[in-house]
């Protein structure tokens, strides 16, 4: 059970900090300059965590095992970060922006799961997606 719970707790905790930091990014700073600092900090932390968790500590060998997904993830994270900075600059409330974005994401990923990964969707999941859609209407989307 703990193996299923701790990653979700980490995602929720760090996503909370992420949204607070993004909302607090100075309005006048160039978003890409800010993101450069963000990624420099992330790169330094990732490098330190690699050496702390890797048995053989052979970074080049580990890098050779990566594929296109590492590059695509980096670009998608850039889009995510840039988008959130501008969501908050546009005036979205921190209590609503993430809710709207994550409901939209959940609905899109439901379709992706079915179409790309052949996952099955239960009537209960469809009802949950419908409730999410109604929630978007109720909060004014």
C-alpha positions in Angstrom: 0.0 0.0 0.0 2.8 2.4 0.9 4.4 1.9 -2.5 1.2 3.2 -4.1 0.7 6.0 -1.6 4.1 7.7 -1.3 4.4 8.7 -5.0 1.0 10.4 -4.9 1.8 12.2 -1.7 5.1 13.4 -3.3 3.2 14.6 -6.4 0.6 16.4 -4.4 3.1 18.0 -2.0 5.5 19.1 -4.7 2.7 20.2 -7.0 1.4 22.4 -4.2 4.8 24.0 -3.9 5.1 24.3 -7.7 1.8 26.2 -8.0 2.7 28.5 -5.1 6.1 29.3 -6.7 4.6 29.7 -10.2 1.9 32.1 -8.9 4.7 34.0 -7.1 6.9 34.4 -10.1 7.5 38.2 -10.6 5.2 39.6 -13.3 8.0 41.6 -14.9 10.5 38.8 -15.3 10.9 37.2 -18.7 9.3 33.8 -18.3 12.1 32.0 -20.1 14.8 33.6 -17.9 12.9 32.4 -14.8 12.6 28.9 -16.4 16.3 28.9 -17.1 16.9 29.2 -13.3 14.2 26.7 -12.6 15.8 24.1 -14.9 19.4 24.8 -13.7 18.2 24.1 -10.1 16.4 21.0 -11.4 19.4 19.8 -13.3 21.7 20.3 -10.3 19.2 18.4 -8.0 18.8 15.6 -10.6 22.5 15.2 -10.9 23.0 15.0 -7.1 20.1 12.5 -6.8 21.6 10.4 -9.6 24.9 10.1 -7.7 23.1 9.5 -4.4 20.9 6.7 -5.8 23.0 5.1 -8.5 25.0 2.0 -7.5 27.7 2.3 -10.2 27.5 6.1 -10.5 28.2 5.9 -14.3 26.4 8.8 -15.6 27.4 8.4 -19.2 26.2 4.7 -19.2 22.9 5.8 -17.7 22.5 8.6 -20.3 23.1 6.1 -23.1 20.0 4.2 -21.9 17.7 7.1 -22.4 15.7 7.7 -25.6 13.6 10.4 -27.3 11.2 10.4 -24.3 13.7 12.4 -22.2 13.8 15.1 -24.8 10.1 15.1 -25.3 9.5 15.3 -21.6 11.8 18.3 -21.3 9.9 20.1 -24.0 6.5 19.2 -22.6 7.7 20.4 -19.1 8.8 23.7 -20.7 5.3 24.1 -22.2 3.7 23.2 -18.9 5.8 25.7 -16.9 5.4 28.5 -19.5 1.6 27.9 -19.7 1.2 28.0 -15.9 3.2 31.2 -15.6 0.9 32.8 -18.1 -2.2 31.3 -16.5 -1.4 33.1 -13.3 -0.3 36.3 -15.1 -3.7 36.3 -16.8 -5.2 36.5 -13.3 -6.3 33.0 -12.6 -6.7 32.2 -8.9 -4.4 29.5 -7.6 -7.4 27.7 -6.1 -9.1 27.4 -9.5 -6.4 27.3 -12.2 -4.9 23.9 -11.2 -8.4 22.5 -10.7 -9.5 23.5 -14.2 -6.2 22.4 -15.8 -6.2 19.0 -14.0 -9.9 18.3 -14.7 -9.2 19.0 -18.4 -6.0 16.9 -18.3 -7.9 14.0 -16.6 -10.5 14.0 -19.3 -7.9 14.1 -22.1 -5.9 11.3 -20.5 -9.0 9.2 -20.2 -9.4 9.4 -24.0 -5.6 8.8 -24.5 -5.7 5.8 -22.3 -8.6 4.3 -24.3 -7.3 5.2 -27.8 -3.5 4.9 -27.4 -3.1 2.2 -24.7 -6.3 0.2 -25.1 -7.3 0.7 -21.5 -10.9 -0.1 -20.6 -13.1 2.6 -19.1 -15.8 1.6 -16.6 -19.2 3.3 -16.4 -18.1 4.7 -13.1 -15.1 6.3 -14.7 -17.3 7.8 -17.4 -19.6 9.1 -14.7 -16.6 10.6 -12.9 -15.6 12.4 -16.1 -19.1 13.7 -16.5 -19.1 15.0 -13.0 -15.8 16.8 -13.7 -17.3 18.4 -16.8 -20.3 19.6 -14.7 -17.8 20.9 -12.2 -16.1 23.0 -14.9 -19.5 24.4 -15.8 -20.3 25.2 -12.1 -17.0 27.1 -11.6 -17.7 29.2 -14.7 -15.8 27.5 -17.5 
